[in-house]
Amino acid sequence: MTPSAVWHPFTQHGLGEPIPQVVRAEGAILVTEDGRRVVDAISSWWVTTHGHCHPRIVAAIADQAQRLDQVIFAGWTHAPAERLAGELATLTGLPYAFFSDSGSTCVEVALKMALGFWANRGAARHRILVMQHSYHGDTIGAMSVGERGVYNAAYGPLLFDVGTIPFPHAGAEQATYDALEYACAQQSPAAFIVEPLVLGAGGMLMYPPTVLTEMARICRVHGVLFIADEVMTGWGRTGTLLACEQAGVTPDILCLAKGMTGGSMPLAVTMAGAAIYDAHYSTDRAKTFYHSSSYTANPIACAAACANLDIWREEPVVERIATLAARQAAGAAMLSGVAGIENVRTCGTILALDYAVGTGAGYLSDLQPRLLAFFRDRDLLVRPLGNTAYLMPPYCVGAEDLVRLHDALAEAAGLISA
Ligand SMILES: *Cc1c(COP(=O)(O)O)cnc(C)c1O
């Protein structure tokens, strides 16, 4: 076999791990070229919501591709983008939609909007507050507002300085509020960016809606912009369309991506409140929001996102999510009793747990590949974050497949003690 020319993301090719080829997908199942049917328990990196190749989304893409594939979006517009922006404004309570193409870029846009807001008002406010263990993407700005570690150590010199608020561990919420209050009052920050209810890549760390409500309140009192990064939590993952809904919070700026097209096409949006837009609205060109990418609001991607909204409106999506959440809660109850498993937690459709790893030095480093292989051998796509394993399947995942996943998580605990 000729060696592949592909350089894969987050992959150490030197370890020689197998890279299966996927030829087809339907619902929660990926079909490989050698005929294996793999349960996609992580929604292909958190994007697939209603299931792979949903007929309605596939049809919308095919239809749009034949009429208008792409058009410049600076000074031009098209129906799929207009419809999508209007519906997003209604859904989110934020009147303006700025499109981009990935979670990382919609975060970059949010940060630039926040800084533009203050700059156009003549205020020197550019410090960004972040939460410990956050993840907001892999471009330089998005990495800067995320947790520092092995994943970005080499690029550290390029990252800008931020203020970090401690994660609100249960029982220690006051320390988070105090740190946020202090930073807001003393450092004139431009904005606070946070993942609502669940910190995804940081280890599926969860905190309750009351904490989100209080953090938003503190920001509002001090006039600090509140940016909600719902790239992962949006589109039903936490049980509601947006995680912010559970906290009664409307952020100043909202980031959406991953599930926006049901997981079919790359598309992202940064939703902005009127104050953010108004700060850029002027006859003065210098106050323009200077951001664009070639494919901003690509019509095919927008059509896929409109089909996603139709599915939300016309299919029993909310009921599917509630059913999945109940099954995950039942799985969590079972897993809580398994030796070697700690901190079993759920939020809506997401279930996460930690494998107890003890203190053996170096043990942790080979745990990840061993777990990956364990699940791969069982035709389950589960991709642990260190010693944290989680299930975040498409909402259509079969009840039996979900039980298989819960059982496999329990069985894998035996690997650690082995
Ligand atoms: C995945 C993720 C991002 C980055 O999205 P990409 O599309 O991978 O660039 C940003 N924020 C959060 C919370 C995410 O989970």
The ligand as an SDF file (V2000), in Angstrom:
LIG
                    3D

 15 15  0  0  0  0  0  0  0  0999 V2000
  -14.8660   22.5730   19.1120 C   0  0  0  0  0  0  0  0  0  0  0  0
  -14.9460   23.8630   19.8500 C   0  0  0  0  0  0  0  0  0  0  0  0
  -14.4410   25.0440   19.2940 C   0  0  0  0  0  0  0  0  0  0  0  0
  -13.6900   25.0580   17.9870 C   0  0  0  0  0  0  0  0  0  0  0  0
  -14.4840   24.6700   16.9180 O   0  0  0  0  0  0  0  0  0  0  0  0
  -13.7960   24.2230   15.5340 P   0  0  0  0  0  0  0  0  0  0  0  0
  -14.9370   24.1220   14.5850 O   0  0  0  0  0  0  0  0  0  0  0  0
  -13.1470   22.8930   15.8200 O   0  0  0  0  0  0  0  0  0  0  0  0
  -12.7980   25.2530   15.1710 O   0  0  0  0  0  0  0  0  0  0  0  0
  -14.6320   26.2200   19.9770 C   0  0  0  0  0  0  0  0  0  0  0  0
  -15.2590   26.2380   21.1640 N   0  0  0  0  0  0  0  0  0  0  0  0
  -15.7500   25.1330   21.7390 C   0  0  0  0  0  0  0  0  0  0  0  0
  -16.4600   25.2260   23.0460 C   0  0  0  0  0  0  0  0  0  0  0  0
  -15.5870   23.8970   21.1100 C   0  0  0  0  0  0  0  0  0  0  0  0
  -16.0380   22.7890   21.6990 O   0  0  0  0  0  0  0  0  0  0  0  0
  1  2  1  0
  2  3  1  0
  2 14  2  0
  3  4  1  0
  3 10  2  0
  4  5  1  0
  5  6  1  0
  6  7  2  0
  6  8  1  0
  6  9  1  0
 10 11  1  0
 11 12  2  0
 12 13  1  0
 12 14  1  0
 14 15  1  0
M  END
$$$$
